[in-house]
């Protein structure tokens, strides 16, 4: 057992969900969490949209100007399998985190419970080792066709939280290309930066290295490994993926040091877990000559204003 408080063992779990099956995916998550914990992991990360699926290759029957009835059925199934936060799924995941005694972060498709219950969000949920849901982040801007199926998050879930290992937070997939969003994370003091993603291209590796160097933080990036045969045969709109290659997402999960050194991965073409020890004493050493929100900042020249209020479609005018 590691007794050095400056060393944090992390597990980046590159896996696919049981696509469009929320309950089976939660069971898979619980099993993988326990295996990682048995190997000593105290921080466990799952990919973007792990529950119930990142619906790669599906059109949802939509082209500019029209939507098809079959596409609405695909949406219905996706919505049916989404996650209420909080709810039964978060209780099960929290129980898995508690049994593991580990921090756990997982990408989910979150069903709006406050207003219409008709909007889905691409979110990351954070759980503490006591099993409590300690935070969430909703993706600020879905990318390209993701905008058909997910709503925009707001500034109220730009989440960074304190742990005994340091400050943990991050952004989802191409949010990480938003310089101002990254700057918010840095200003909140993030030291262990989580970047769950659906991007398996080589350019993504350059992105996470840059974030690590820019923020002088550890970056954990987690993707899915998904094949066409994993899709359920009875899924409405399954014909959309008929021309897709068998490997639809090759993965590319990786862990990067505060100076841009690859510590684990990238892992391609299979499911697997990257177990990586982070030497947390590297963080202050790395900031000796560059601190993006400290001695290398120029607030006399540049300032960023951030709206972290929760947005509501209806507000009451007080008399």
C-alpha positions in Angstrom: 0.0 0.0 0.0 1.3 3.5 -0.9 2.0 5.5 2.3 3.4 8.6 0.5 0.8 11.3 0.8 2.3 13.1 -2.3 1.5 10.1 -4.5 -2.0 9.6 -5.9 -2.8 6.4 -7.8 -5.3 7.1 -10.6 -7.3 4.8 -12.9 -8.4 6.0 -16.3 -10.9 3.4 -17.5 -11.2 3.1 -21.3 -14.4 1.1 -21.8 -17.6 1.1 -23.7 -21.1 1.2 -22.1 -23.7 -1.5 -22.8 -25.0 0.9 -25.4 -28.5 2.3 -24.7 -28.8 0.1 -21.6 -28.5 2.3 -18.5 -28.8 -0.4 -15.8 -26.4 -2.8 -17.5 -23.9 0.0 -17.9 -24.1 0.9 -14.3 -23.4 -2.7 -13.3 -20.3 -2.6 -15.6 -19.2 0.6 -14.0 -19.5 -0.8 -10.5 -17.5 -3.9 -11.5 -14.7 -1.9 -13.2 -14.6 0.6 -10.2 -14.1 -2.3 -7.8 -11.3 -3.8 -9.9 -9.5 -0.4 -10.0 -9.9 0.0 -6.3 -8.4 -3.4 -5.6 -5.3 -2.2 -7.5 -5.1 0.9 -5.2 -6.7 3.6 -7.3 -8.0 6.6 -5.3 -9.2 8.6 -8.2 -11.2 6.8 -11.0 -12.2 8.4 -14.3 -14.7 7.1 -16.9 -15.3 8.5 -20.4 -17.7 11.2 -21.7 -21.3 10.0 -22.1 -20.5 6.6 -20.6 -24.1 6.2 -19.4 -26.0 5.3 -21.5 -24.0 6.0 -24.7 -22.2 8.5 -26.9 -24.5 7.9 -30.0 -21.8 8.1 -32.6 -22.9 7.7 -36.2 -26.7 8.2 -35.5 -28.6 11.0 -37.3 -31.8 10.9 -35.1 -33.6 11.3 -38.4 -32.7 14.9 -38.7 -31.7 17.1 -41.6 -32.0 20.8 -41.8 -35.7 21.6 -42.0 -37.2 18.3 -40.9 -37.2 15.5 -38.4 -38.5 11.9 -39.0 -40.8 9.9 -36.8 -38.2 7.1 -36.6 -35.6 9.7 -35.4 -38.0 10.7 -32.7 -38.2 7.1 -31.6 -34.4 6.9 -31.4 -34.5 10.0 -29.3 -37.2 8.5 -27.1 -35.0 5.5 -26.4 -32.0 7.7 -25.6 -34.1 9.8 -23.3 -35.5 6.8 -21.6 -32.0 5.5 -20.7 -30.7 8.9 -19.5 -29.8 9.6 -15.9 -31.8 11.6 -13.3 -29.4 13.6 -11.1 -29.8 12.9 -8.3 -31.7 9.6 -8.6 -31.4 5.8 -8.4 -28.4 5.7 -10.7 -26.4 8.3 -8.7 -27.1 6.3 -5.6 -25.7 3.1 -7.2 -22.6 4.9 -8.4 -22.2 6.5 -5.1 -22.3 3.1 -3.4 -19.6 1.9 -5.8 -17.4 4.9 -4.9 -18.0 4.3 -1.2 -17.1 0.6 -1.5 -14.0 1.5 -3.4 -13.0 4.3 -1.0 -12.2 6.4 -4.0 -13.1 9.6 -5.8 -15.0 8.7 -9.0 -15.9 10.8 -12.1 -18.1 9.6 -14.9 -19.7 11.1 -18.0 -23.5 10.7 -18.2 -26.3 11.9 -20.3 -28.3 13.9 -17.7 -32.1 14.3 -18.0 -33.4 17.6 -17.0 -35.5 17.2 -13.8 -36.1 20.9 -12.9 -38.0 22.4 -15.9 -39.3 20.6 -19.0 -37.8 17.1 -18.5 -37.4 17.2 -22.3 -33.8 18.3 -22.5 -30.6 16.2 -22.1 -27.2 17.4 -21.0 -23.8 15.9 -21.5 -22.5 16.0 -17.9 -19.7 14.7 -15.7 -20.7 13.6 -12.2 -18.2 13.6 -9.3 -18.5 11.3 -6.3 -16.5 11.3 -3.1 -15.0 8.3 -1.3 -17.9 8.5 1.1 -20.3 7.9 -1.8 -21.8 11.4 -1.9 -22.4 13.2 -5.1 -20.1 16.2 -4.6 -20.5 18.0 -7.9 -21.4 18.0 -11.6 -20.4 19.8 -14.7 -22.7 20.3 -17.8 -21.0 20.7 -21.1 -21.2 24.3 -22.1 -21.3 23.9 -25.8 -22.2 20.6 -27.6 -20.2 20.2 -30.8 -21.7 20.0 -34.3 -24.5 17.5 -34.5 -24.3 17.0 -30.7 -26.4 20.2 -30.6 -29.4 18.3 -31.9 -29.5 16.1 -28.8 -27.9 18.0 -25.9 -28.6 21.3 -24.4 -26.1 24.0 -23.4 -24.8 24.0 -19.8 -24.3 27.3 -18.0 -21.6 28.8 -15.8 -23.1 27.5 -12.6 -21.4 24.1 -13.1 -17.8 25.2 -13.7 -16.8 22.8 -11.0 -13.5 22.5 -9.1 -13.5 20.9 -5.7 -11.0 20.3 -2.9 -9.7 16.9 -2.0 -6.9 15.7 0.3 -4.9 15.2 -3.0 -5.5 18.7 -4.4 -8.1 20.5 -6.4 -9.9 18.4 -9.0 -12.0 19.6 -11.9 -12.1 19.8 -15.7 -14.0 20.2 -18.9 -15.6 17.8 -21.4 -14.1 17.0 -24.9 -14.1 20.1 -27.2 -14.9 22.5 -24.3 -11.1 22.1 -23.8 -10.6 24.1 -27.0 -12.3 27.1 -25.4 -9.4 29.2 -24.0 -11.7 31.2 -21.6 -13.2 28.1 -20.2 -9.8 26.7 -19.5 -8.8 30.0 -17.8 -11.7 29.6 -15.4 -10.5 26.2 -14.4 -7.0 27.5 -13.9 -8.3 30.5 -11.8 -10.1 28.0 -9.6 -6.8 26.4 -8.9 -7.3 23.0 -10.7 -4.4 20.7 -10.1 -5.8 17.4 -11.4 -7.6 18.2 -14.6 -10.1 15.6 -15.9 -10.8 15.7 -19.6 -13.3 12.9 -20.6 -13.7 12.9 -24.4 -15.1 11.3 -27.5 -12.2 12.5 -29.7 -9.8 9.7 -30.7 -7.8 11.7 -33.2 -4.0 12.4 -32.9 -4.7 16.1 -32.5 -6.4 15.4 -29.2 -3.1 14.2 -27.7 -1.6 17.6 -28.6 -4.5 19.3 -26.9 -4.1 17.5 -23.5 -0.3 18.0 -23.5 -0.9 21.7 -24.1 -3.5 22.0 -21.3 -1.0 20.2 -18.9 1.8 22.7 -19.8 -0.5 25.7 -19.8 -2.2 24.9 -16.5 0.8 23.2 -14.9 -1.6 20.5 -13.9 -1.9 16.7 -14.3 -4.4 15.9 -17.1 -6.4 12.7 -17.2 -8.1 12.1 -20.5 -10.6 9.2 -20.9 -12.3 7.9 -24.0 -14.4 4.9 -25.0 -13.4 2.0 -27.2 -16.5 1.2 -29.2 -17.2 -1.1 -32.1 -20.2 -1.3 -34.4 -21.2 -4.7 -33.1 -21.8 -3.2 -29.7 -24.9 -1.3 -30.9 -28.2 -3.1 -30.2 -29.7 -4.7 -33.3 -33.2 -3.4 -32.5 -32.2 0.2 -32.1 -34.4 2.6 -34.2 -32.2 4.1 -36.8 -29.5 1.5 -36.6 -29.2 1.6 -40.4 -27.4 4.9 -40.0 -24.2 3.1 -39.0 -24.2 0.5 -41.8 -21.3 2.2 -43.6 -19.3 2.8 -40.5 -16.0 0.8 -39.8 -16.2 -1.9 -37.2 -14.0 0.2 -34.8 -16.1 3.3 -34.4 -13.9 4.9 -31.6 -10.4 3.6 -31.1 -9.9 5.3 -27.7 -6.7 7.2 -27.0 -7.0 7.6 -23.2 -3.9 9.1 -21.6 -2.4 10.7 -18.5 -0.1 13.7 -18.8 2.3 15.4 -16.3 2.3 19.2 -15.5 5.2 19.6 -18.0 3.5 17.7 -20.8 5.1 14.3 -20.3 3.0 11.3 -21.2 2.7 9.1 -18.0 0.3 6.6 -19.4 -1.1 5.7 -22.8 -2.3 6.7 -25.2 -4.3 3.4 -25.2 -5.8 2.5 -28.6 -7.9 -0.3 -30.1 -9.0 -2.0 -26.9 -10.7 -1.6 -23.6 -8.4 -1.3 -20.7 -7.4 0.7 -17.6 -4.4 3.0 -17.2 -3.1 2.9 -13.7 -0.8 5.8 -13.1 0.8 7.2 -10.0 0.8 11.0 -9.9 3.6 12.7 -7.9 1.7 15.7 -6.6 4.9 17.5 -5.6 5.5 18.0 -9.4 2.8 20.7 -9.4 4.5 23.4 -7.4 7.9 22.6 -9.0 6.3 23.0 -12.5 4.9 26.4 -11.6 8.3 27.8 -10.6 8.8 29.4 -14.0 5.2 29.6 -15.3 1.9 30.1 -13.4 -0.8 31.1 -15.8 -3.0 32.8 -13.1 -0.1 33.9 -10.9 3.2 35.5 -11.7 2.7 34.9 -15.4 -0.7 36.6 -15.5 -1.1 40.3 -16.5 -4.4 41.4 -14.9 -3.5 45.0 -15.7 -3.8 44.1 -19.4 -6.2 41.1 -19.5 -9.3 40.4 -17.4 -12.0 37.7 -17.8 -15.6 38.1 -16.5 -17.5 34.9 -15.8 -21.2 34.5 -15.2 -21.6 31.6 -12.8 -25.3 32.2 -12.1 -27.7 29.3 -12.8 -29.9 30.2 -15.8 -33.6 29.8 -15.6 -36.2 30.3 -18.4 -38.6 32.0 -16.0 -37.8 34.6 -13.3 -40.1 36.4 -11.0 -40.1 40.2 -10.8 -40.2 41.1 -7.2 -42.5 44.1 -6.3 
